[in-house]
Amino acid sequence: MEEIKDLDVIKELLETKQYTRLRQKLSDINIADIAILIEELGREELLKIFRILPKSIAADVFSYLEVDNQQYIITSLSDKEAANIIDNLMADDATDLLEEMPANMVKRMLSHASAETRRDINHLLRYPDSSAGSIMTVEYVDLKETMTVEDAIQRIRQIGVDSETINICYVLDPKRTLVGTVALRYLLISPPDAIIGDIMHENVIYLHTLMDQEEVARQFQKYDFSSMPVVDNEGRLVGIVTVDDVVDILQEEATEDIEKMAAIVPSDRPYMKTGVFETWKKRIPWLLLLMISATFTGSIITSFETALSAVPMLTVFIPMLMSTSGNAGGQVSATVIRGISSGEISYRDVFKIIWKELRVALACGITLAAAYFVKLLLFDKSGFDVALVICLTLIAEVSIAKVIGCTLPLLAKRVGIDPAVMASPFISTVLDALSLMIYFTIATHILHLG
């Protein structure tokens, strides 16, 4: 309700051209909330309000806006105004923005930016996408081993305002090799003449520039840090990753996994901002593949046409059996994929997982078979032989479904394929064919069908 009230006030002040009051009103609102509020307005109003914002907070608000709105603002501003925004953004945020813009626009932006900004952005652009180097920021506080605490605090005062964080300072030797860290609170309680090399923490946990961003997120989860240093092959400090970057990584990776698990080619654009044609392109490849692979199911049914004509009742149970096997496989695949993603499960655990899932599968299969056996004999009045076929099929297909559901994601990870691809749609298609083969094979032997 408070946001709606603020938005109404902003609209009223904008319409009545009370720009001084509007500027004051915006100054009293949190920068993240300002970004949310002004994105509710039209493009023209968004640009007008952005020009009204105090320069001290404009760049911070800009970093919270959606990429489309960032690009609109940058292309609408003069070169000098745009360069000022780029200069005041954290280097990693500026790099993310420029990566989404046309090459000619990037060239224009960088030509008007400061030499320091150009150096930082070019430094980040050289690293592979989704690596620690590509998401790190180069704004951090670095100290020398030989500094005193008093010198260190003076340096923090000088460069801290432009740093991503000052809670942790990084200690470097003359070759810029990372040798330790020191927390701001230790600086504040240490004697002014204490030497940094004597009070620093030497056992530093760090990231490598080429480390995948998923592994970066796992390291943050493991050590519960708010920031972590990033070093190159020589151990030299080149940047830091902060927890706000990790939150973005987790959201991005979760979205990508969900899309892959739903048999959709991942998109880097929000759903509401993705056009119909682009959405079609993301969905149709997997739909075509799954449709073609599903034709094997029809071929299996055709090959057992004699059995179906001899006992037509067998046809009634096909949807239930196919659905059950798909659900059983989908359950375990989702669990294993999540375990792989969180680092809990690896390929070396494959036999432990198979053994566990086999026991779970037998328990589930027997329970389902017993429940359906009662239903078939008491309510459907089916014969004992048909009930036996259905129940044995349930036990067999659930067992196979569980084993396939847990092994395919692990095998995919082993050969370098994203395990999320082996989720419900793909596994269900494979299991549909297998469940029918199991069903008709058991039926043929027990019912003596030729």
N, C-alpha and C positions, 0 to 999 in steps of 0.2 A: 504493500500500500504506500509505503514511504517513497518508493521509486516512482510510482505513478504520480504522486503529488509533486515530486521534484520535476518530473517530465512536463507536467502541466504548467508549472511555474516557468520553466525554461522556454516553453512554447509561447507563453504569454509575453514574457520579456523580449523575446525575439520578434514577435509580431508587432509589439508596441515600440520597438527600436530603443529599448532601455538598456543599451549595451554596457554601460558602466555597472549597473546593478546586476546584469547577467554575468559580467566578468567576476564580480564579487561572489555571486551565488555559486559559480563554478569552482571558485577557489576554496569554498567551504566543503566541497564534496570530495570523497576519496577518488583518486585517479581511475581506478578500475571501474567504479560506479559511473564516472563521467563517460567512459568509453561505452558502457552498456546503454546509458541514457541517450547519448547523441546518435547511436546507431539505430535508434527507433525513429529518427527523423529522416527526411528525404535527403538526397545527395547535396542539393544546393544549401539546405540549412546546415547539414553536417560541415560543409566547407566553411560556411560563414562563422559557425561557432568555433571551429578550429582556429580561425584567424583571430577570434576574440580572446581565446585562452591566453593566460599569462605565459610568457616564454619559458618561465621556470618549470612549468608542468606540461607544456605542449608535447614535448618529445616523449615524456612518460605516458601520457594518454595515448599518443600515437602507437606506442608499442603494444597496447592492449586491443587495438582495433583489428577487425577482420582484414585479411590480406587484400580483398577486393577494395575495401574502403581506403586502406593504406595507399594502394596504387592510384586510386582516384584522387586522393589528396595530393600526393607527390606530383602527379602529372598536371594538376591544376595550379600548383604554386609556381612562383618564379624560380629560376635556377638558384638564386641566392637563398630564397626561403627554404627550398627543398634541401639544399646543401646544409643549411643550418640544422634542419631536422636530422639529417643523416649524421652530422657531427655530434649531435647530442644523444643519439641512440647508443645503447651498448653495442659493441662490435658484433656480437652474435646475432642480435636482433636486426641490425642493419644488413648483415650478410643474408639472413633468412629473407628479408624483404627483396633485396637485389636479385636473389636467385629466382624469384618469381616474376621478374620484370624482363621486358624485351632487351636484347643486347644493346641496341642504340640508346635506350633510356639509361641503362646501367653506365654506359660510357659517359653520358652527359652528367649523370649524378656524380660519378667519381671525379670528373674533370673539375667540378666546382667544390668538392669536399676538401678538407684539410689534408696535408701530406700524411699526418699521423693516422687519420681515419682510413685513407687509401691503403696505407701499409697494413693496418690491422685487418681490413676486409680482404685484401688480396691474400693475406696470410691464412685466413680461414677458408677461403674459396679453394685452396689447393688440396684440401683433404677430401677423401671419398664421402659421398652422402651416407648418412646414418652412422658415421664414425664419431668417436669422442672428439676428434679434432674439428669436425664440422659443427659441433654443437657447443663447443667451449667458448668462453669469453676471455679476452686478453686483458681485461681490466681487473687487476688484483694488486694487493700490496705485497711487495717483495722487500726483504731486509737482508743486510749483510751480517755474517757471523761476528764480525769485529765491532758492530755497532753497540752502543750502550742503550739501555732502556730509554733514556731521555732522548737520544738520537732517533730511536725507532718511533716514539710517540710523535716527535716533530715531523717525521716523514709521513706518518699516517695523517696528520693534520694537513699536509701539503697535497697528497694524492688521494686521500680517502674518499673525498666527495665524488670523484669520478670512478671509483672502484665498485665492482659488483657487490663486494662484501668486505668488511674490515674485521669481522669476528675472528678470522684465522689469517695470520700473516705467514708468508712463505720465506724461508731462509735459504739464501743461495751462496755458493762459493764464488770466487772470481771468474770461473768458467760458466756461471749461471746454472750449475748443477744443483738440483734440489737436495739439500742436506738435512732439512728439518722444518718444523712448523712451530709457531708460538701463538697461543690464543691471546686475544686482546685483554682478557681479564687477568692473565698472568703478568702482562706488561704493567697494568694499573696497580698491581699489588707488590711488584718487585721494586727494589731500590733503584733510584735513577742511574746509578753508576754500574749496575749489573750488566755483564756482557751477554749479548743475545746467544752466542754460542754455548754459554754455560747453562742457560735456562730453557733452551729450545727442546722440543720433543723430536728425537732423532729417528724413531721407528715410523717412517712415513708410509701411509697407504696411498698409492697413486694409481692413476689410469694411464694407458698408453694412447697416443694419438690415433692409432688405427683400430682401437678396440670398438667392437660393434656396440651400438647404443643400447641394445637389449642387455648386454653384459654390463654396461655402465649402470643401468637401472638396478641390476641385481647386486652390484657392488654397494650402491647406496642403501639398498634394503638390508644387506648383510651387516654393514658397519654403522648404519643409522647416522651418517654425517649430513651436514647441511651444505657442504661444498667439498670437492675433492680436486687435487691438482692433476694436471695432465702433462706428461713428459714425452720427449721424443726418444729416438733410438739411443742417444748419448746420455739420457737421463737429465737433460736440460728442461727446465720448466718453461712451457710455452703457453699455458693457459689454465683455466679452472672451469669445472662444471659445477653449477649450483643446483639446489634441490628443485627450484622452479623449472629448470630445464628438464629434470627427470620426470616431473609431473606431466609435462607435455609429451615426453617420450612414452610414458605408460599409456596415456590416452591414445596416442597415435598407434602404438603397437597393438593395443586391445581392439581398436577399431579395425585395423588391418586383419587381425586374426578372426574377428567375428565375420567380416566380409568373406574371407577365404573359407571359413567353416560353413557359410551359407552358399558356397559355390558362386561367388561374385569376384571378379577381378578388382583388387583394391583400388580405391580412388583417394586422391589427396584433397578433394573438395567436399564441403558439406553437402548433404543431400538436397537441401532446399536451393542450393546454388549450382546444382548440376543439371544440365539440360536433358531433355528426353533422349536425344540422339546419343549423347555421351553415356547416359545410363544404360541405354540399349547395348552399346559397345562393351560395357563392363559385364553385362549379364549373359549375352548371347553365346559367347564361346563355350562356357561350361554347360549351358543348357543343350547346345548342339552335341557336345561330347557325351553327356549323360543320356540324351535321347538315343544316340547311336548305340551306346553300350547297352541300353535297355532292350534293344532288339534281340539280344541273346536270350532274354527271358521268354520272348515269344517263340523263339526257335526251340527252346526246351519244352515248352507246352506242346508245340506241334509234334515233336519227336515222341511224346508220350500220349499221343491222341488215342491210341488203342486202349490204353489203361483208362482214360477218361470216359471213353464210350462204353466201356464195360461196367464201370462204377461211376455214374454221373455225379453222385454225391461228393466225390473227391474235389470237384470244382468249387464247391461252396467254401471249403476251408483254405483255399489258396490265398485270398487277401489277408486273412488272420495270420497265417504262417509267415508270409512275406513281411507283414508289418511288425510282427514280434521279433523276427531276426534283425530287421533294421533298427528297431528300438534298442535291442540288446547290444548290438554293435555300436550304436550311437552313444549309449551311456558310457561305455568304457573308453571309446575314442576321445570323447570330450574330457574325461578325467585324465587320461594320459597326456593329451595335448596341453592341458593346463599344467600338469606336473612338469612337462618338458619346458614350458615357457617360464615357470618359476624357478627352474634349476633343481627341483626336487628329484626328477627322474632323468636318467641318462641311458644310453644304449647298453651299458654294462649291466643294467638291472633287468634286461629283457627276460632272462629265464626265471628270475624271482617273480616278475610280473605275470608271466604266462602261468606259472604254477599257482599263483594266488587266484588269477582270473578263472582258471580251470575249476578250482574248487567252488568259487562263487557261481560259476556257470552251472555246475551240476546242481547246486542247491536251488538256484533260480529255476532251472529247467524242470527239475523234479516237482517243485512247488506248482509251477504253471501246468505241468502235465496232470498232476493230481486234481487240481481245480477243474481243468477242462474235461478230465475223464468223468468226474461226477456229473458235470453239465451234460455231456454227451449221453450218458446212460440214463440219467433221471429225467432230464428235460427234453432232450432232442430225440430220445428213443432210438439212438443209433446202435448198430450192431457192435458186439465186442471187438471184432476184427478191425473195423473202421476206427473205433476209439483207440485201439492199440497203435494203429498206424499214426494217428494224429499225435498221441502222447510221446511215442518214440521219436517222432520227427521234431517235436518241440524240444526234447532233451538234447538231441543231436545238433539241431541248428543253433540253439542258444549257446551251446558249448563252442561251436565253431565260430559263431559271431563274436563271442567274447575274446577268443584268441586272435582273430583277425583284427578286431577293433583295437587291441592293445599293441599288436606287432607292427601294423602298417605305419602308424605315426612314428614309431621308433626307427623303422627302416628308412622312412623318408628323411628323418633327421640325420641318419647315418650317411646317406648318399648326397646330402646337401640340399634337400627339398624342404620347404616349410612344412612342418607337420600339420599345420592347420588345413592344408589342402586335403588331407586324409580324414576329413570330418564326415558328418552324417550323410550328405547327398552322395558322395563318392562311395563310401562304405555301404550304404543302403543299396545302391545299384549292384555292387558286387555280391552282396548277401542275398539279394532277391534271386539271382540266378542259382547260387549255391543251395539256398533253401528249397527251391523247386526240384533240383536234382536229388537232394536228400529225400524229399517227400515222395517223389515218384519211384525212387529206387526202393525205399522201404515198402511202399504200397505194392510194388510189383512182386516182391518176395513174399510178403505176408498174405496178400490176397491172391497170389498165384496168377497174376495177370500176364498174358503173353504179349 
